[in-house]
Amino acid sequence: MLKFGLLGAGRRMQDTYVRIIRALGHDIIGFTTRTPATAERFSTATGIVDAGSIDRLVAMEPDCILLCVNHAASMGLLRRILGSGIPILVETPIEDLSITLEVDRCRATVGVLEQWPYLPLEQFKEMLYVQGVMKRPYLVQNDCRAFDYHAIAMLRTYMGRSARPTLAMGQRITTMLDDHDGKTGQIDSWEIGTVRFDGGQLLSHGFSYACKSAPFRSIQTLRAYSADGTVVTGRVDDRSNDYEIIDVEAIVDGKHRKLVVYPHMHEGEAPYSILSADSGSLEWKNPYVGLGFTDHDVATASHITRMESVVKNGDKVLYNIHDAVIDQDIMSAIKHACATNKPVGFR
């Protein structure tokens, strides 16, 4: 069991993080927030003690501080607690690219609560690469399935986070959408970006908000192409079903196999397992069965569970602030390339 201190007392802290931390059996020993009114509301709703200040929260010696505040204040507060020696989990996004220098200077342990690469289906995909069912991909694509840096975090996880970007290119396309009655009045604006990496890999990112709303835009996918396999997942007709498309094909023992993947579901909850018997009984098992967790709850719980190993064994966090900065930097480079129609290089 870990002792958590909370920095921030908003609705997301209360409704998501407090709920999940307690469901996992950990203790929350105190919190602090900016305004007395918010502190009183949060303390009344959760029963957690108001530490009254950041210094007092640190003095309570939590095993981990979870920071979840307005993103404009997030990095300033992170800087205040970096020298405490206490491991930190911080909410996304990480938009201050200089923060990694201060993290390194303080030798601080900082994890970022990015959920998308740790959704159940994404964890199963990672097993395909880690367990050698197929090689890491040389081409990864987001076709409107995921938004902004969440998409980049997922795609770069497929190719392996040791890959470093070298050049980004981008283009913005804007037009008006039509339907069978004529103009819909909806503007369709695409951001199309491609990023080259130091090992020759290519990342392709395409997103349009109209893909979520236009009735004639049904298919949204994430794709990864390896030298010996392909993984495609996404949605067709049900915008709430991430398991609608699961196409995994690979060369196994010298023969082509279309791997049948079974997500075993409880209604309204994350799957309790994702199984592919064709690839040597490869199976992702949900360690949180019985807790009523959604897919995103599972992803958040995965970060918190890893923090136990960080505190007790000195292991690495699941997704560190350096990776968060790289993924944010890639997305910023794509946006800049789209705005200027010029390539952007990385240092």
Contacts in CASP RR format, 6 or more apart in sequence:
PFRMAT RR
TARGET T0000
AUTHOR 0000-0000-0000
METHOD contacts of the structure
MODEL  1
MLKFGLLGAGRRMQDTYVRIIRALGHDIIGFTTRTPATAERFSTATGIVD
AGSIDRLVAMEPDCILLCVNHAASMGLLRRILGSGIPILVETPIEDLSIT
LEVDRCRATVGVLEQWPYLPLEQFKEMLYVQGVMKRPYLVQNDCRAFDYH
AIAMLRTYMGRSARPTLAMGQRITTMLDDHDGKTGQIDSWEIGTVRFDGG
QLLSHGFSYACKSAPFRSIQTLRAYSADGTVVTGRVDDRSNDYEIIDVEA
IVDGKHRKLVVYPHMHEGEAPYSILSADSGSLEWKNPYVGLGFTDHDVAT
ASHITRMESVVKNGDKVLYNIHDAVIDQDIMSAIKHACATNKPVGFR
1 25 0 8 1.000
1 26 0 8 1.000
1 27 0 8 1.000
2 26 0 8 1.000
2 27 0 8 1.000
2 63 0 8 1.000
2 64 0 8 1.000
2 307 0 8 1.000
2 308 0 8 1.000
2 311 0 8 1.000
3 26 0 8 1.000
3 27 0 8 1.000
3 28 0 8 1.000
3 29 0 8 1.000
3 61 0 8 1.000
3 62 0 8 1.000
3 63 0 8 1.000
3 64 0 8 1.000
4 21 0 8 1.000
4 26 0 8 1.000
4 27 0 8 1.000
4 28 0 8 1.000
4 29 0 8 1.000
4 30 0 8 1.000
4 62 0 8 1.000
4 63 0 8 1.000
4 64 0 8 1.000
4 65 0 8 1.000
4 66 0 8 1.000
5 28 0 8 1.000
5 29 0 8 1.000
5 30 0 8 1.000
5 31 0 8 1.000
5 51 0 8 1.000
5 57 0 8 1.000
5 60 0 8 1.000
5 62 0 8 1.000
5 64 0 8 1.000
5 65 0 8 1.000
5 66 0 8 1.000
6 13 0 8 1.000
6 17 0 8 1.000
6 18 0 8 1.000
6 28 0 8 1.000
6 30 0 8 1.000
6 31 0 8 1.000
6 32 0 8 1.000
6 48 0 8 1.000
6 65 0 8 1.000
6 66 0 8 1.000
6 68 0 8 1.000
7 31 0 8 1.000
7 32 0 8 1.000
7 33 0 8 1.000
7 54 0 8 1.000
7 57 0 8 1.000
7 65 0 8 1.000
7 66 0 8 1.000
7 67 0 8 1.000
7 68 0 8 1.000
7 69 0 8 1.000
7 77 0 8 1.000
7 81 0 8 1.000
8 31 0 8 1.000
8 32 0 8 1.000
8 33 0 8 1.000
8 34 0 8 1.000
8 67 0 8 1.000
8 68 0 8 1.000
8 69 0 8 1.000
9 31 0 8 1.000
9 32 0 8 1.000
9 33 0 8 1.000
9 38 0 8 1.000
9 39 0 8 1.000
9 41 0 8 1.000
9 42 0 8 1.000
10 33 0 8 1.000
10 38 0 8 1.000
10 42 0 8 1.000
10 68 0 8 1.000
10 69 0 8 1.000
12 68 0 8 1.000
12 91 0 8 1.000
13 31 0 8 1.000
13 42 0 8 1.000
13 66 0 8 1.000
13 68 0 8 1.000
14 42 0 8 1.000
14 45 0 8 1.000
14 46 0 8 1.000
16 297 0 8 1.000
16 300 0 8 1.000
17 66 0 8 1.000
17 68 0 8 1.000
17 300 0 8 1.000
18 28 0 8 1.000
18 46 0 8 1.000
18 48 0 8 1.000
20 293 0 8 1.000
20 297 0 8 1.000
20 300 0 8 1.000
20 301 0 8 1.000
20 304 0 8 1.000
21 28 0 8 1.000
21 66 0 8 1.000
21 304 0 8 1.000
22 28 0 8 1.000
23 288 0 8 1.000
23 291 0 8 1.000
23 293 0 8 1.000
23 301 0 8 1.000
24 288 0 8 1.000
24 291 0 8 1.000
24 301 0 8 1.000
24 304 0 8 1.000
24 305 0 8 1.000
26 304 0 8 1.000
28 46 0 8 1.000
28 48 0 8 1.000
29 49 0 8 1.000
29 60 0 8 1.000
29 62 0 8 1.000
30 48 0 8 1.000
30 49 0 8 1.000
30 50 0 8 1.000
30 51 0 8 1.000
30 57 0 8 1.000
30 60 0 8 1.000
30 62 0 8 1.000
31 39 0 8 1.000
31 42 0 8 1.000
31 43 0 8 1.000
31 48 0 8 1.000
31 49 0 8 1.000
31 50 0 8 1.000
31 51 0 8 1.000
31 57 0 8 1.000
32 39 0 8 1.000
32 50 0 8 1.000
32 51 0 8 1.000
32 52 0 8 1.000
32 53 0 8 1.000
32 54 0 8 1.000
32 56 0 8 1.000
32 57 0 8 1.000
33 39 0 8 1.000
33 42 0 8 1.000
33 50 0 8 1.000
33 69 0 8 1.000
34 69 0 8 1.000
39 50 0 8 1.000
39 52 0 8 1.000
40 50 0 8 1.000
42 48 0 8 1.000
42 50 0 8 1.000
43 49 0 8 1.000
43 50 0 8 1.000
51 57 0 8 1.000
51 60 0 8 1.000
54 77 0 8 1.000
54 80 0 8 1.000
54 81 0 8 1.000
57 65 0 8 1.000
58 65 0 8 1.000
58 81 0 8 1.000
58 84 0 8 1.000
58 86 0 8 1.000
61 86 0 8 1.000
62 86 0 8 1.000
63 86 0 8 1.000
63 87 0 8 1.000
63 307 0 8 1.000
63 311 0 8 1.000
64 86 0 8 1.000
64 87 0 8 1.000
64 88 0 8 1.000
64 89 0 8 1.000
64 307 0 8 1.000
64 310 0 8 1.000
64 311 0 8 1.000
65 81 0 8 1.000
65 84 0 8 1.000
65 86 0 8 1.000
65 87 0 8 1.000
65 88 0 8 1.000
65 89 0 8 1.000
66 88 0 8 1.000
66 89 0 8 1.000
66 90 0 8 1.000
66 113 0 8 1.000
67 74 0 8 1.000
67 77 0 8 1.000
67 78 0 8 1.000
67 81 0 8 1.000
67 88 0 8 1.000
67 89 0 8 1.000
67 90 0 8 1.000
67 91 0 8 1.000
68 90 0 8 1.000
68 91 0 8 1.000
68 113 0 8 1.000
69 77 0 8 1.000
69 91 0 8 1.000
71 91 0 8 1.000
71 92 0 8 1.000
71 93 0 8 1.000
71 95 0 8 1.000
74 90 0 8 1.000
74 91 0 8 1.000
75 94 0 8 1.000
75 95 0 8 1.000
75 96 0 8 1.000
75 99 0 8 1.000
78 88 0 8 1.000
78 90 0 8 1.000
78 99 0 8 1.000
78 110 0 8 1.000
79 99 0 8 1.000
79 102 0 8 1.000
81 88 0 8 1.000
82 88 0 8 1.000
82 102 0 8 1.000
82 103 0 8 1.000
82 106 0 8 1.000
82 108 0 8 1.000
82 110 0 8 1.000
83 106 0 8 1.000
83 108 0 8 1.000
85 106 0 8 1.000
85 108 0 8 1.000
85 109 0 8 1.000
87 109 0 8 1.000
87 110 0 8 1.000
87 111 0 8 1.000
87 307 0 8 1.000
87 310 0 8 1.000
87 311 0 8 1.000
87 317 0 8 1.000
88 108 0 8 1.000
88 109 0 8 1.000
88 110 0 8 1.000
88 111 0 8 1.000
89 110 0 8 1.000
89 111 0 8 1.000
89 112 0 8 1.000
89 113 0 8 1.000
89 303 0 8 1.000
89 304 0 8 1.000
89 307 0 8 1.000
89 317 0 8 1.000
90 110 0 8 1.000
90 111 0 8 1.000
90 112 0 8 1.000
90 113 0 8 1.000
90 321 0 8 1.000
91 112 0 8 1.000
91 113 0 8 1.000
92 112 0 8 1.000
92 113 0 8 1.000
92 114 0 8 1.000
92 149 0 8 1.000
92 324 0 8 1.000
93 149 0 8 1.000
93 324 0 8 1.000
93 328 0 8 1.000
94 112 0 8 1.000
94 321 0 8 1.000
94 324 0 8 1.000
94 325 0 8 1.000
94 328 0 8 1.000
95 328 0 8 1.000
97 325 0 8 1.000
97 328 0 8 1.000
97 329 0 8 1.000
99 321 0 8 1.000
99 325 0 8 1.000
100 321 0 8 1.000
100 322 0 8 1.000
100 325 0 8 1.000
103 110 0 8 1.000
103 321 0 8 1.000
103 322 0 8 1.000
109 310 0 8 1.000
109 317 0 8 1.000
110 317 0 8 1.000
110 320 0 8 1.000
110 321 0 8 1.000
111 303 0 8 1.000
111 317 0 8 1.000
111 318 0 8 1.000
111 319 0 8 1.000
111 320 0 8 1.000
111 321 0 8 1.000
111 324 0 8 1.000
112 317 0 8 1.000
112 319 0 8 1.000
112 320 0 8 1.000
112 321 0 8 1.000
112 323 0 8 1.000
112 324 0 8 1.000
113 300 0 8 1.000
113 303 0 8 1.000
113 319 0 8 1.000
114 150 0 8 1.000
114 153 0 8 1.000
114 319 0 8 1.000
114 324 0 8 1.000
114 327 0 8 1.000
115 150 0 8 1.000
115 296 0 8 1.000
115 299 0 8 1.000
115 300 0 8 1.000
116 122 0 8 1.000
116 146 0 8 1.000
116 150 0 8 1.000
116 151 0 8 1.000
116 153 0 8 1.000
116 154 0 8 1.000
116 299 0 8 1.000
117 126 0 8 1.000
117 153 0 8 1.000
117 154 0 8 1.000
117 157 0 8 1.000
117 299 0 8 1.000
117 319 0 8 1.000
118 298 0 8 1.000
118 299 0 8 1.000
118 302 0 8 1.000
118 303 0 8 1.000
118 318 0 8 1.000
118 319 0 8 1.000
119 242 0 8 1.000
119 295 0 8 1.000
119 296 0 8 1.000
119 298 0 8 1.000
119 299 0 8 1.000
120 263 0 8 1.000
120 270 0 8 1.000
120 271 0 8 1.000
120 274 0 8 1.000
120 284 0 8 1.000
120 286 0 8 1.000
120 295 0 8 1.000
120 298 0 8 1.000
120 299 0 8 1.000
121 233 0 8 1.000
121 242 0 8 1.000
121 243 0 8 1.000
121 246 0 8 1.000
121 263 0 8 1.000
121 274 0 8 1.000
121 295 0 8 1.000
122 154 0 8 1.000
122 157 0 8 1.000
122 299 0 8 1.000
123 284 0 8 1.000
123 302 0 8 1.000
124 261 0 8 1.000
124 274 0 8 1.000
124 276 0 8 1.000
124 282 0 8 1.000
124 284 0 8 1.000
125 158 0 8 1.000
125 224 0 8 1.000
125 231 0 8 1.000
125 233 0 8 1.000
126 157 0 8 1.000
126 158 0 8 1.000
127 133 0 8 1.000
127 282 0 8 1.000
127 284 0 8 1.000
128 134 0 8 1.000
128 231 0 8 1.000
128 248 0 8 1.000
128 250 0 8 1.000
128 279 0 8 1.000
128 282 0 8 1.000
129 135 0 8 1.000
129 136 0 8 1.000
129 158 0 8 1.000
129 160 0 8 1.000
131 282 0 8 1.000
133 250 0 8 1.000
133 252 0 8 1.000
133 259 0 8 1.000
133 279 0 8 1.000
133 282 0 8 1.000
134 226 0 8 1.000
134 228 0 8 1.000
134 229 0 8 1.000
134 231 0 8 1.000
134 250 0 8 1.000
134 251 0 8 1.000
135 226 0 8 1.000
135 227 0 8 1.000
135 228 0 8 1.000
135 229 0 8 1.000
136 158 0 8 1.000
136 159 0 8 1.000
136 160 0 8 1.000
136 226 0 8 1.000
137 158 0 8 1.000
137 159 0 8 1.000
137 201 0 8 1.000
137 224 0 8 1.000
137 225 0 8 1.000
137 226 0 8 1.000
137 231 0 8 1.000
138 159 0 8 1.000
138 200 0 8 1.000
138 201 0 8 1.000
138 202 0 8 1.000
138 225 0 8 1.000
138 226 0 8 1.000
138 227 0 8 1.000
139 201 0 8 1.000
139 202 0 8 1.000
139 204 0 8 1.000
139 223 0 8 1.000
139 224 0 8 1.000
139 225 0 8 1.000
140 155 0 8 1.000
140 156 0 8 1.000
140 158 0 8 1.000
140 159 0 8 1.000
140 201 0 8 1.000
140 202 0 8 1.000
140 203 0 8 1.000
140 204 0 8 1.000
140 222 0 8 1.000
140 223 0 8 1.000
140 224 0 8 1.000
140 225 0 8 1.000
141 155 0 8 1.000
141 203 0 8 1.000
141 204 0 8 1.000
141 205 0 8 1.000
141 206 0 8 1.000
141 221 0 8 1.000
141 222 0 8 1.000
141 223 0 8 1.000
141 224 0 8 1.000
141 225 0 8 1.000
142 151 0 8 1.000
142 154 0 8 1.000
142 155 0 8 1.000
142 204 0 8 1.000
142 205 0 8 1.000
142 206 0 8 1.000
142 207 0 8 1.000
142 222 0 8 1.000
143 206 0 8 1.000
143 219 0 8 1.000
143 220 0 8 1.000
143 221 0 8 1.000
143 222 0 8 1.000
143 223 0 8 1.000
144 206 0 8 1.000
144 207 0 8 1.000
144 208 0 8 1.000
144 211 0 8 1.000
144 212 0 8 1.000
144 217 0 8 1.000
144 220 0 8 1.000
144 221 0 8 1.000
145 151 0 8 1.000
145 220 0 8 1.000
145 221 0 8 1.000
145 222 0 8 1.000
145 233 0 8 1.000
145 234 0 8 1.000
145 235 0 8 1.000
146 154 0 8 1.000
146 207 0 8 1.000
146 222 0 8 1.000
147 207 0 8 1.000
148 207 0 8 1.000
148 331 0 8 1.000
149 327 0 8 1.000
149 328 0 8 1.000
149 330 0 8 1.000
149 331 0 8 1.000
151 205 0 8 1.000
151 207 0 8 1.000
151 222 0 8 1.000
152 203 0 8 1.000
152 205 0 8 1.000
152 327 0 8 1.000
152 328 0 8 1.000
152 330 0 8 1.000
152 331 0 8 1.000
153 319 0 8 1.000
153 323 0 8 1.000
153 324 0 8 1.000
153 327 0 8 1.000
154 222 0 8 1.000
155 203 0 8 1.000
155 205 0 8 1.000
155 222 0 8 1.000
155 224 0 8 1.000
156 163 0 8 1.000
156 203 0 8 1.000
156 323 0 8 1.000
156 326 0 8 1.000
156 327 0 8 1.000
156 330 0 8 1.000
158 224 0 8 1.000
158 231 0 8 1.000
159 197 0 8 1.000
159 201 0 8 1.000
159 203 0 8 1.000
159 224 0 8 1.000
161 323 0 8 1.000
161 326 0 8 1.000
163 197 0 8 1.000
163 198 0 8 1.000
163 199 0 8 1.000
163 201 0 8 1.000
164 197 0 8 1.000
164 198 0 8 1.000
164 326 0 8 1.000
164 346 0 8 1.000
165 195 0 8 1.000
165 196 0 8 1.000
165 197 0 8 1.000
165 198 0 8 1.000
165 203 0 8 1.000
165 326 0 8 1.000
165 329 0 8 1.000
165 330 0 8 1.000
165 333 0 8 1.000
165 346 0 8 1.000
166 196 0 8 1.000
166 197 0 8 1.000
166 198 0 8 1.000
166 345 0 8 1.000
166 346 0 8 1.000
167 195 0 8 1.000
167 196 0 8 1.000
167 343 0 8 1.000
167 344 0 8 1.000
167 345 0 8 1.000
167 346 0 8 1.000
168 193 0 8 1.000
168 194 0 8 1.000
168 195 0 8 1.000
168 196 0 8 1.000
168 330 0 8 1.000
168 333 0 8 1.000
168 334 0 8 1.000
168 336 0 8 1.000
168 337 0 8 1.000
168 343 0 8 1.000
168 344 0 8 1.000
168 345 0 8 1.000
168 346 0 8 1.000
169 193 0 8 1.000
169 194 0 8 1.000
169 195 0 8 1.000
169 337 0 8 1.000
169 343 0 8 1.000
169 344 0 8 1.000
170 191 0 8 1.000
170 192 0 8 1.000
170 193 0 8 1.000
170 194 0 8 1.000
170 334 0 8 1.000
170 337 0 8 1.000
170 338 0 8 1.000
170 341 0 8 1.000
170 343 0 8 1.000
171 192 0 8 1.000
171 193 0 8 1.000
171 337 0 8 1.000
171 338 0 8 1.000
171 341 0 8 1.000
172 189 0 8 1.000
172 190 0 8 1.000
172 191 0 8 1.000
172 192 0 8 1.000
172 338 0 8 1.000
172 339 0 8 1.000
173 188 0 8 1.000
173 189 0 8 1.000
173 190 0 8 1.000
173 192 0 8 1.000
174 187 0 8 1.000
174 188 0 8 1.000
174 189 0 8 1.000
174 190 0 8 1.000
175 187 0 8 1.000
175 188 0 8 1.000
176 183 0 8 1.000
176 184 0 8 1.000
176 185 0 8 1.000
176 186 0 8 1.000
176 187 0 8 1.000
176 188 0 8 1.000
177 183 0 8 1.000
177 184 0 8 1.000
177 185 0 8 1.000
177 186 0 8 1.000
177 187 0 8 1.000
177 188 0 8 1.000
177 210 0 8 1.000
177 214 0 8 1.000
178 184 0 8 1.000
179 215 0 8 1.000
179 216 0 8 1.000
184 214 0 8 1.000
186 210 0 8 1.000
186 213 0 8 1.000
186 214 0 8 1.000
187 210 0 8 1.000
188 208 0 8 1.000
188 210 0 8 1.000
188 214 0 8 1.000
189 208 0 8 1.000
189 209 0 8 1.000
189 210 0 8 1.000
190 206 0 8 1.000
190 207 0 8 1.000
190 208 0 8 1.000
191 205 0 8 1.000
191 206 0 8 1.000
191 207 0 8 1.000
191 208 0 8 1.000
191 334 0 8 1.000
191 335 0 8 1.000
191 338 0 8 1.000
192 205 0 8 1.000
192 206 0 8 1.000
192 338 0 8 1.000
193 204 0 8 1.000
193 205 0 8 1.000
193 206 0 8 1.000
193 334 0 8 1.000
193 337 0 8 1.000
193 338 0 8 1.000
194 202 0 8 1.000
194 203 0 8 1.000
194 204 0 8 1.000
194 205 0 8 1.000
195 202 0 8 1.000
195 203 0 8 1.000
195 205 0 8 1.000
195 330 0 8 1.000
195 333 0 8 1.000
195 334 0 8 1.000
196 202 0 8 1.000
197 203 0 8 1.000
203 330 0 8 1.000
205 331 0 8 1.000
205 334 0 8 1.000
208 217 0 8 1.000
210 217 0 8 1.000
211 217 0 8 1.000
211 220 0 8 1.000
212 220 0 8 1.000
212 239 0 8 1.000
218 235 0 8 1.000
218 236 0 8 1.000
218 237 0 8 1.000
219 234 0 8 1.000
219 235 0 8 1.000
219 236 0 8 1.000
219 245 0 8 1.000
220 234 0 8 1.000
220 235 0 8 1.000
221 232 0 8 1.000
221 233 0 8 1.000
221 234 0 8 1.000
221 235 0 8 1.000
221 245 0 8 1.000
222 232 0 8 1.000
222 233 0 8 1.000
222 234 0 8 1.000
223 230 0 8 1.000
223 231 0 8 1.000
223 232 0 8 1.000
224 230 0 8 1.000
224 231 0 8 1.000
224 232 0 8 1.000
226 250 0 8 1.000
228 250 0 8 1.000
228 251 0 8 1.000
229 249 0 8 1.000
229 250 0 8 1.000
229 251 0 8 1.000
230 247 0 8 1.000
230 248 0 8 1.000
230 249 0 8 1.000
230 250 0 8 1.000
231 247 0 8 1.000
231 248 0 8 1.000
232 245 0 8 1.000
232 246 0 8 1.000
232 247 0 8 1.000
232 248 0 8 1.000
233 242 0 8 1.000
233 243 0 8 1.000
233 245 0 8 1.000
233 246 0 8 1.000
233 247 0 8 1.000
234 242 0 8 1.000
234 244 0 8 1.000
234 245 0 8 1.000
234 246 0 8 1.000
235 241 0 8 1.000
235 242 0 8 1.000
235 244 0 8 1.000
235 245 0 8 1.000
236 244 0 8 1.000
236 245 0 8 1.000
237 244 0 8 1.000
238 244 0 8 1.000
242 295 0 8 1.000
243 263 0 8 1.000
243 265 0 8 1.000
243 271 0 8 1.000
246 261 0 8 1.000
246 263 0 8 1.000
247 258 0 8 1.000
248 258 0 8 1.000
248 259 0 8 1.000
248 261 0 8 1.000
248 276 0 8 1.000
248 279 0 8 1.000
249 256 0 8 1.000
249 257 0 8 1.000
249 258 0 8 1.000
249 259 0 8 1.000
250 256 0 8 1.000
250 257 0 8 1.000
250 259 0 8 1.000
250 279 0 8 1.000
251 257 0 8 1.000
252 259 0 8 1.000
252 278 0 8 1.000
252 279 0 8 1.000
257 278 0 8 1.000
257 279 0 8 1.000
258 278 0 8 1.000
259 276 0 8 1.000
259 278 0 8 1.000
259 279 0 8 1.000
260 276 0 8 1.000
260 277 0 8 1.000
260 278 0 8 1.000
261 274 0 8 1.000
261 275 0 8 1.000
261 276 0 8 1.000
262 274 0 8 1.000
262 275 0 8 1.000
262 276 0 8 1.000
262 277 0 8 1.000
263 271 0 8 1.000
263 273 0 8 1.000
263 274 0 8 1.000
264 271 0 8 1.000
264 272 0 8 1.000
264 273 0 8 1.000
264 274 0 8 1.000
264 275 0 8 1.000
265 271 0 8 1.000
265 272 0 8 1.000
266 272 0 8 1.000
266 292 0 8 1.000
268 294 0 8 1.000
269 292 0 8 1.000
269 293 0 8 1.000
269 294 0 8 1.000
270 286 0 8 1.000
270 288 0 8 1.000
270 292 0 8 1.000
270 293 0 8 1.000
270 294 0 8 1.000
270 295 0 8 1.000
270 297 0 8 1.000
270 298 0 8 1.000
271 286 0 8 1.000
272 285 0 8 1.000
272 286 0 8 1.000
272 289 0 8 1.000
273 283 0 8 1.000
273 284 0 8 1.000
273 285 0 8 1.000
273 286 0 8 1.000
274 283 0 8 1.000
274 284 0 8 1.000
275 281 0 8 1.000
275 282 0 8 1.000
275 283 0 8 1.000
275 284 0 8 1.000
276 282 0 8 1.000
276 283 0 8 1.000
286 293 0 8 1.000
286 298 0 8 1.000
287 305 0 8 1.000
288 297 0 8 1.000
288 298 0 8 1.000
288 301 0 8 1.000
291 297 0 8 1.000
291 301 0 8 1.000
293 301 0 8 1.000
302 318 0 8 1.000
303 317 0 8 1.000
303 318 0 8 1.000
303 319 0 8 1.000
306 315 0 8 1.000
306 317 0 8 1.000
306 318 0 8 1.000
307 317 0 8 1.000
309 315 0 8 1.000
310 316 0 8 1.000
310 317 0 8 1.000
329 346 0 8 1.000
333 344 0 8 1.000
333 345 0 8 1.000
333 346 0 8 1.000
336 344 0 8 1.000
337 343 0 8 1.000
337 344 0 8 1.000
END
